[in-house]
Amino acid sequence: MSKHRQSRMFAIALAALLAAGMTACMPDSRTISMPAVDLAGPRLLVIAPHPDDDTVGVGGAVAMARQRGWTVTIVFVTSGDGFWAAVRKPGGPMPTPAQMQEYGRLRTAEALKATAELGVPAKDVVFLGFPDGSTHFLWQRNWDPGSRLKGLNGATGVPYSFAMRPGAPYTGSELLSELQTVIERTRPTTVLLPDPADVHRDHWAIGVFTQTALVRTHYAGVQLTYLVHRSGFPMELGLRPNLPLNAPLALEHGPTKWLSLPLDDEAIGAQRRALASYATQQRADARLVDSFVRSNGLFGLNEASSLGTGTVQLLQVHDRVYKGASRSAMIRELDLSRNEASTTVGLRLSGVVSPDVTYEVHVRAIGPKDALRFYDGAVQRGELRAMRYSASNVSGPGELIRASGDSIVVRVPRELLNGAQWLLVSADTREHNLSADHAAWQLVRVLPR
């Protein structure tokens, strides 16, 4: 390589590094491209995976709702009792179940202080007590009453006397039932729930649990999502209350329409005071937590697609779980196709189908009288295997239509869609026994043929 070319390439590389550094330091002013949104009163329901998500994700919106005199109910699905790294002493043994549950009590006490700062009385704060760090297993595998999960807190059922249902089993069907009960009791006019593109497994799992509960209760009000966990989000870290909060660049062209809720000084101040109440989370990562105190709240509108006869492309945003995943494990597109004879789920990959990757297709169907039916299929080395985790799984194995080039196509059993009114669809890949990619769950309305 000539010295001239070397100098030119060095200059280009240096310019790229400087541009990257400037981007990380420059204020992110893309809020001007986001439509403004307001919430519908007078009853707001917030679903929070852990104590602090209420304040981090939607604290300003909660404070503004209380300023208007609305009733706000905040539901904490877990008590944050699976974060063993915060409990374990350096070099010491793993925490005991009693220590983890005591940590859960500490975090719920912080939650009561924080929600009081937002103006929410204790009577409107609900703790469900489900296992922190494990709710995705409840959605995927531990669904039935006879398949209880043992949480990282050492329990197989809710261990807290202050919970809505002490002793309730750690199963997916129980969590869904409790969320439905809360929705029916509170009759919300607006629901704020975790976004399906959040990469934290508790967040996307609780988001899809809530979506299912809303469909099954025939909820017709406003529902908006909020985001907490994404790489590079927020773009600027630290306390910056005068800057806007914008959607991550990777999600700007996904299935979610992002909206901005302007916050007043009183709401921003309440959010700051509430975050200070979460001492455990301030110790864990104050710079990240404080980054969510901004001049606006960020909310997503996820409108369901409709499946008639034809193909529906469900836009996919890369959620690479580990950096070493190959292109063969990256899902580029996810789609549903339906004709008079059958329904298929298709995956388009960034690379070619590999024998070292397992491709999983997941569908949940909500049918007459809100009955649930499941289909879970795994494709590896040109063979389709039905995974039956629950009594709700349909009996049919499905059929592998294609596993070549850059695509996987699976025909789902006909019984899955019999009378189905809604579908929830997702896909996952595994490589070298590690999770590689996850296609966020998406809601689809099934139209009559």
C-alpha positions as CSV (number, residue, x, y, z in Angstrom):
1,M,0.0,0.0,0.0
2,S,1.4,3.4,-0.9
3,K,2.2,6.0,1.7
4,H,-0.4,8.4,0.1
5,R,-3.1,5.8,0.3
6,Q,-2.1,4.9,3.9
7,S,-2.3,8.6,4.9
8,R,-5.7,8.9,3.2
9,M,-7.1,5.8,4.9
10,F,-5.8,7.0,8.3
11,A,-7.5,10.3,7.8
12,I,-10.8,8.6,6.9
13,A,-10.5,6.4,10.0
14,L,-9.6,9.4,12.2
15,A,-12.6,11.3,10.9
16,A,-14.9,8.4,11.6
17,L,-13.7,8.1,15.1
18,L,-14.1,11.9,15.7
19,A,-17.6,11.7,14.2
20,A,-18.5,8.8,16.5
21,G,-17.2,10.7,19.5
22,M,-19.1,13.9,18.5
23,T,-22.3,11.9,18.0
24,A,-22.0,10.5,21.5
25,C,-21.5,13.9,23.0
26,M,-23.9,16.0,20.9
27,P,-27.5,16.5,22.1
28,D,-30.0,14.2,20.4
29,S,-32.6,16.6,18.9
30,R,-34.7,14.2,16.9
31,T,-37.8,14.8,19.1
32,I,-39.0,17.3,16.5
33,S,-39.8,14.4,14.2
34,M,-41.9,12.6,16.8
35,P,-45.6,13.4,17.1
36,A,-46.8,14.7,20.5
37,V,-49.1,12.5,22.6
38,D,-51.3,12.9,25.6
39,L,-52.8,10.3,27.9
40,A,-56.5,9.6,28.3
41,G,-57.9,10.1,31.8
42,P,-59.1,9.7,34.4
43,R,-57.7,6.2,35.2
44,L,-54.1,5.3,34.4
45,L,-52.7,1.8,34.8
46,V,-48.9,1.2,34.8
47,I,-47.4,-2.3,34.5
48,A,-43.8,-2.3,35.9
49,P,-41.6,-5.4,35.7
50,H,-39.4,-4.3,38.7
51,P,-39.4,-1.6,41.4
52,D,-37.8,1.4,39.6
53,D,-39.3,0.8,36.1
54,D,-42.3,2.8,37.2
55,T,-40.2,5.9,37.7
56,V,-37.4,5.3,35.1
57,G,-39.9,4.5,32.3
58,V,-43.0,6.6,33.0
59,G,-42.3,8.6,36.2
60,G,-43.0,12.0,34.6
61,A,-46.3,10.8,33.0
62,V,-47.5,9.4,36.4
63,A,-46.7,12.7,38.1
64,M,-48.6,14.6,35.5
65,A,-51.6,12.3,35.7
66,R,-51.7,12.8,39.5
67,Q,-51.5,16.6,39.0
68,R,-54.7,16.3,37.0
69,G,-56.4,14.4,39.7
70,W,-56.5,11.1,37.9
71,T,-56.4,7.7,39.7
72,V,-53.1,6.0,39.0
73,T,-52.6,2.3,39.7
74,I,-49.0,0.9,39.6
75,V,-48.5,-2.8,39.4
76,F,-45.1,-4.3,40.2
77,V,-45.0,-7.7,38.7
78,T,-41.7,-8.7,40.4
79,S,-40.1,-7.4,43.6
80,G,-36.6,-7.3,42.0
81,D,-35.5,-10.3,44.1
82,G,-33.4,-12.0,41.5
83,F,-30.5,-9.5,41.4
84,W,-28.1,-11.7,43.3
85,A,-25.0,-9.7,42.3
86,A,-26.4,-6.7,44.4
87,V,-26.7,-9.0,47.4
88,R,-23.6,-11.2,47.2
89,K,-20.6,-9.9,49.0
90,P,-17.4,-9.8,46.9
91,G,-15.8,-13.2,47.0
92,G,-18.6,-14.5,49.3
93,P,-21.1,-17.4,48.7
94,M,-24.2,-17.1,46.7
95,P,-27.1,-15.4,48.6
96,T,-29.6,-17.7,50.3
97,P,-33.3,-17.6,49.4
98,A,-34.0,-15.7,52.6
99,Q,-31.4,-13.0,51.7
100,M,-32.9,-12.6,48.2
101,Q,-36.4,-12.3,49.6
102,E,-35.2,-9.7,52.1
103,Y,-33.7,-7.8,49.2
104,G,-37.1,-8.0,47.5
105,R,-38.7,-6.5,50.6
106,L,-36.1,-3.7,50.6
107,R,-36.9,-2.9,46.9
108,T,-40.7,-2.9,47.5
109,A,-40.2,-0.5,50.4
110,E,-38.2,1.8,48.1
111,A,-41.1,1.5,45.6
112,L,-43.6,2.8,48.1
113,K,-41.4,5.8,48.8
114,A,-40.9,6.5,45.1
115,T,-44.5,6.2,44.1
116,A,-45.4,8.5,47.0
117,E,-43.1,11.1,45.5
118,L,-45.0,10.7,42.3
119,G,-48.2,11.4,44.1
120,V,-49.6,7.8,44.1
121,P,-51.1,6.6,47.4
122,A,-50.0,3.3,48.8
123,K,-53.5,1.8,48.3
124,D,-53.1,2.2,44.6
125,V,-49.7,0.3,44.5
126,V,-50.0,-3.4,43.7
127,F,-47.3,-6.0,44.2
128,L,-47.7,-9.4,42.5
129,G,-44.5,-11.0,43.8
130,F,-43.5,-13.0,40.7
131,P,-39.9,-14.2,40.2
132,D,-37.5,-11.5,39.0
133,G,-35.4,-12.6,36.1
134,S,-37.6,-15.5,35.2
135,T,-40.9,-14.3,33.8
136,H,-39.9,-15.2,30.2
137,F,-39.9,-18.9,31.4
138,L,-43.4,-18.4,32.7
139,W,-44.5,-17.2,29.2
140,Q,-42.6,-19.9,27.3
141,R,-42.5,-23.0,29.4
142,N,-43.8,-22.9,33.0
143,W,-47.4,-22.2,32.0
144,D,-49.6,-24.9,33.6
145,P,-50.5,-25.2,37.3
146,G,-48.4,-28.4,37.5
147,S,-45.2,-26.9,36.1
148,R,-44.3,-24.3,38.8
149,L,-41.0,-22.4,38.3
150,K,-38.4,-22.1,41.1
151,G,-37.3,-18.5,41.0
152,L,-34.0,-17.0,41.8
153,N,-35.5,-16.1,45.1
154,G,-35.7,-19.8,46.0
155,A,-39.5,-19.9,45.9
156,T,-42.0,-21.7,43.7
157,G,-44.9,-19.4,44.7
158,V,-45.3,-15.8,45.9
159,P,-43.5,-15.5,49.3
160,Y,-44.7,-12.1,50.3
161,S,-47.6,-11.4,52.6
162,F,-48.1,-7.9,51.1
163,A,-48.6,-9.3,47.6
164,M,-52.0,-9.4,45.9
165,R,-52.1,-13.2,46.2
166,P,-49.6,-14.6,48.7
167,G,-48.7,-18.1,47.9
168,A,-49.9,-17.9,44.3
169,P,-47.9,-20.4,42.1
170,Y,-45.2,-19.3,39.8
171,T,-46.9,-20.2,36.5
172,G,-47.7,-18.3,33.4
173,S,-51.4,-19.0,33.7
174,E,-51.5,-17.5,37.2
175,L,-49.6,-14.3,36.2
176,L,-52.0,-13.8,33.2
177,S,-55.0,-14.3,35.5
178,E,-53.8,-11.8,38.0
179,L,-53.1,-9.2,35.3
180,Q,-56.6,-9.7,33.9
181,T,-58.0,-9.2,37.4
182,V,-56.2,-5.9,37.9
183,I,-57.4,-4.7,34.5
184,E,-61.0,-5.6,35.3
185,R,-60.9,-4.0,38.7
186,T,-59.3,-0.7,37.7
187,R,-61.0,-0.2,34.3
188,P,-58.1,2.0,33.0
189,T,-58.6,4.6,30.3
190,T,-54.8,4.4,29.6
191,V,-52.4,1.5,30.1
192,L,-48.6,1.9,30.0
193,L,-46.8,-1.4,29.5
194,P,-43.2,-2.5,28.6
195,D,-42.4,-2.4,24.9
196,P,-41.9,-5.8,23.1
197,A,-38.5,-4.5,21.7
198,D,-37.1,-4.1,25.2
199,V,-34.1,-6.5,25.3
200,H,-34.6,-7.3,29.0
201,R,-36.4,-10.7,29.2
202,D,-38.6,-9.6,32.1
203,H,-39.7,-6.5,30.2
204,W,-40.6,-8.1,26.9
205,A,-42.2,-11.1,28.6
206,I,-44.4,-8.9,30.9
207,G,-45.2,-6.7,28.0
208,V,-46.6,-9.7,26.0
209,F,-48.4,-11.0,29.2
210,T,-50.1,-7.6,29.4
211,Q,-51.0,-7.5,25.7
212,T,-52.6,-10.9,26.1
213,A,-54.5,-9.8,29.2
214,L,-55.8,-6.7,27.4
215,V,-57.0,-8.7,24.5
216,R,-58.7,-11.3,26.7
217,T,-60.5,-8.6,28.7
218,H,-61.6,-6.8,25.5
219,Y,-59.8,-3.6,26.5
220,A,-60.7,-0.7,24.2
221,G,-58.8,2.2,25.8
222,V,-55.4,3.7,25.1
223,Q,-52.4,1.5,25.4
224,L,-48.9,2.8,25.0
225,T,-45.5,1.1,25.6
226,Y,-42.4,2.4,27.2
227,L,-38.7,1.4,26.7
228,V,-36.0,1.0,29.3
229,H,-33.4,-1.5,28.0
230,R,-31.7,-1.1,24.6
231,S,-28.0,-0.7,23.7
232,G,-27.1,3.0,23.4
233,F,-30.3,4.1,25.0
234,P,-30.6,6.9,26.1
235,M,-28.0,8.3,23.8
236,E,-26.6,10.7,26.4
237,L,-26.0,9.3,29.9
238,G,-26.3,11.2,33.2
239,L,-28.8,13.8,34.5
240,R,-29.9,16.0,31.6
241,P,-33.4,17.2,32.4
242,N,-33.3,19.8,29.6
243,L,-32.6,17.3,26.8
244,P,-35.3,15.3,25.0
245,L,-35.6,11.5,25.2
246,N,-35.7,9.9,21.7
247,A,-36.2,6.4,20.4
248,P,-33.1,4.4,19.6
249,L,-32.0,4.8,16.0
250,A,-32.4,1.0,15.6
251,L,-36.1,1.2,16.4
252,E,-37.0,4.3,14.3
253,H,-38.2,2.2,11.4
254,G,-39.6,-0.8,13.2
255,P,-43.3,-1.7,13.9
256,T,-43.6,0.9,16.7
257,K,-44.7,4.5,16.2
258,W,-42.8,6.6,18.7
259,L,-44.6,9.5,20.5
260,S,-43.4,12.3,22.8
261,L,-45.2,13.5,26.0
262,P,-43.9,16.9,27.0
263,L,-43.3,17.2,30.7
264,D,-43.6,20.3,32.9
265,D,-41.0,21.2,35.6
266,E,-43.2,19.9,38.4
267,A,-43.4,16.4,36.8
268,I,-39.7,16.4,36.1
269,G,-38.9,17.3,39.7
270,A,-41.2,14.6,41.0
271,Q,-39.5,12.0,38.8
272,R,-36.0,13.1,40.1
273,R,-37.2,12.8,43.8
274,A,-38.7,9.4,43.1
275,L,-35.6,8.1,41.5
276,A,-33.6,9.2,44.5
277,S,-35.8,6.9,46.6
278,Y,-34.4,3.9,44.8
279,A,-31.1,3.8,46.7
280,T,-30.3,0.2,45.6
281,Q,-30.6,1.1,41.9
282,Q,-28.7,4.4,42.4
283,R,-25.8,2.3,43.8
284,A,-26.1,-0.1,40.9
285,D,-26.0,2.4,38.1
286,A,-26.9,6.0,39.0
287,R,-25.7,7.4,35.7
288,L,-28.0,5.2,33.6
289,V,-31.0,5.6,35.9
290,D,-30.7,9.4,36.0
291,S,-30.5,9.5,32.2
292,F,-34.3,9.0,32.0
293,V,-35.0,12.3,33.7
294,R,-35.7,14.3,30.5
295,S,-38.0,17.0,29.1
296,N,-40.4,14.5,27.7
297,G,-41.7,11.0,28.2
298,L,-41.2,8.5,25.3
299,F,-44.0,6.2,24.4
300,G,-44.6,3.6,21.7
301,L,-47.8,2.9,19.8
302,N,-47.9,-0.7,18.6
303,E,-50.8,-1.2,16.2
304,A,-51.7,-4.8,15.5
305,S,-51.3,-6.1,11.9
306,S,-54.3,-7.9,10.3
307,L,-54.1,-11.3,8.7
308,G,-56.6,-12.1,6.0
309,T,-55.6,-14.1,2.9
310,G,-52.1,-13.3,1.8
311,T,-48.8,-12.4,3.5
312,V,-48.2,-10.1,6.4
313,Q,-44.6,-9.0,7.0
314,L,-43.9,-8.5,10.7
315,L,-41.0,-6.0,10.7
316,Q,-38.0,-7.4,12.6
317,V,-35.5,-5.4,14.6
318,H,-32.2,-7.1,15.3
319,D,-32.0,-8.2,18.9
320,R,-28.7,-10.0,18.8
321,V,-28.3,-11.6,22.2
322,Y,-24.6,-12.3,22.0
323,K,-22.0,-10.7,19.8
324,G,-20.5,-13.9,18.5
325,A,-23.7,-15.0,16.7
326,S,-23.2,-15.7,13.0
327,R,-25.3,-14.2,10.2
328,S,-27.0,-17.6,9.8
329,A,-28.5,-17.0,13.3
330,M,-29.8,-13.4,12.5
331,I,-33.5,-13.1,11.7
332,R,-33.9,-10.4,9.1
333,E,-37.7,-10.8,8.4
334,L,-40.6,-12.5,10.1
335,D,-43.9,-13.0,8.2
336,L,-47.2,-14.8,8.2
337,S,-48.9,-16.2,5.1
338,R,-52.4,-17.6,4.9
339,N,-54.5,-19.1,2.1
340,E,-57.6,-21.2,2.0
341,A,-55.7,-24.4,2.9
342,S,-53.0,-23.4,5.5
343,T,-51.1,-20.8,7.5
344,T,-47.3,-20.5,7.5
345,V,-44.7,-18.7,9.5
346,G,-41.6,-17.6,7.5
347,L,-38.1,-16.5,8.6
348,R,-35.7,-14.7,6.3
349,L,-32.1,-14.8,7.6
350,S,-29.1,-12.6,7.2
351,G,-27.1,-15.6,6.1
352,V,-27.9,-19.1,4.9
353,V,-29.6,-21.8,7.0
354,S,-27.0,-23.5,9.1
355,P,-27.0,-27.0,10.8
356,D,-25.4,-25.4,13.8
357,V,-28.4,-23.1,14.5
358,T,-31.8,-24.1,15.9
359,Y,-34.6,-22.0,14.6
360,E,-37.7,-21.7,16.8
361,V,-41.2,-20.5,15.8
362,H,-43.7,-19.5,18.5
363,V,-47.4,-18.7,18.0
364,R,-50.1,-18.0,20.6
365,A,-53.7,-18.0,19.4
366,I,-56.6,-16.4,21.3
367,G,-59.8,-18.0,20.2
368,P,-63.5,-18.2,21.1
369,K,-64.3,-17.2,24.7
370,D,-60.7,-16.1,24.9
371,A,-59.3,-19.6,24.9
372,L,-55.5,-19.8,24.5
373,R,-53.7,-22.3,22.1
374,F,-50.0,-22.6,21.7
375,Y,-47.7,-23.7,19.0
376,D,-43.9,-24.0,19.4
377,G,-41.7,-25.6,16.8
378,A,-37.9,-26.0,16.4
379,V,-36.1,-26.6,13.2
380,Q,-32.5,-28.0,13.1
381,R,-30.6,-29.9,10.5
382,G,-33.6,-30.0,8.2
383,E,-36.1,-31.5,10.7
384,L,-39.0,-29.9,12.5
385,R,-39.7,-30.9,16.1
386,A,-42.8,-29.8,18.0
387,M,-42.1,-28.5,21.5
388,R,-45.0,-29.1,23.8
389,Y,-44.5,-27.1,27.0
390,S,-48.1,-26.9,28.1
391,A,-51.5,-28.6,27.9
392,S,-52.4,-25.5,25.8
393,N,-50.1,-26.7,23.0
394,V,-51.9,-28.0,20.0
395,S,-51.5,-31.6,19.2
396,G,-50.4,-31.2,15.6
397,P,-46.6,-31.2,14.9
398,G,-46.8,-28.7,12.0
399,E,-44.9,-29.2,8.8
400,L,-41.5,-27.9,7.5
401,I,-42.0,-26.4,4.1
402,R,-38.5,-25.0,3.5
403,A,-35.1,-24.9,5.3
404,S,-32.7,-23.8,2.6
405,G,-31.0,-20.8,1.3
406,D,-31.8,-17.9,3.6
407,S,-35.3,-19.0,4.6
408,I,-37.2,-21.2,7.0
409,V,-40.9,-21.8,6.4
410,V,-43.1,-23.7,8.8
411,R,-46.8,-24.6,8.3
412,V,-48.6,-24.4,11.6
413,P,-51.3,-27.0,12.5
414,R,-54.8,-26.1,11.2
415,E,-56.3,-26.6,14.7
416,L,-54.2,-23.6,16.0
417,L,-56.3,-21.1,14.0
418,N,-59.7,-22.7,14.4
419,G,-61.8,-19.7,15.5
420,A,-58.7,-17.7,16.4
421,Q,-59.3,-14.0,16.6
422,W,-55.8,-12.9,17.6
423,L,-52.3,-14.3,17.2
424,L,-49.0,-13.4,19.0
425,V,-46.0,-14.4,16.9
426,S,-42.3,-14.6,17.6
427,A,-39.1,-16.5,16.7
428,D,-35.8,-17.2,18.3
429,T,-32.5,-18.7,17.2
430,R,-30.0,-20.6,19.2
431,E,-26.3,-21.3,18.3
432,H,-23.8,-23.4,20.2
433,N,-26.5,-23.8,22.9
434,L,-26.7,-20.0,23.4
435,S,-29.5,-17.6,22.6
436,A,-28.5,-15.8,19.4
437,D,-31.4,-13.7,18.1
438,H,-35.0,-12.9,19.3
439,A,-37.8,-11.5,17.1
440,A,-40.0,-9.4,19.3
441,W,-43.5,-10.7,19.9
442,Q,-46.1,-9.0,17.6
443,L,-49.9,-9.0,17.8
444,V,-51.9,-9.9,14.7
445,R,-55.7,-9.7,14.3
446,V,-57.1,-12.6,12.4
447,L,-59.7,-11.6,9.8
448,P,-62.5,-13.8,8.6
449,R,-61.6,-15.7,5.4
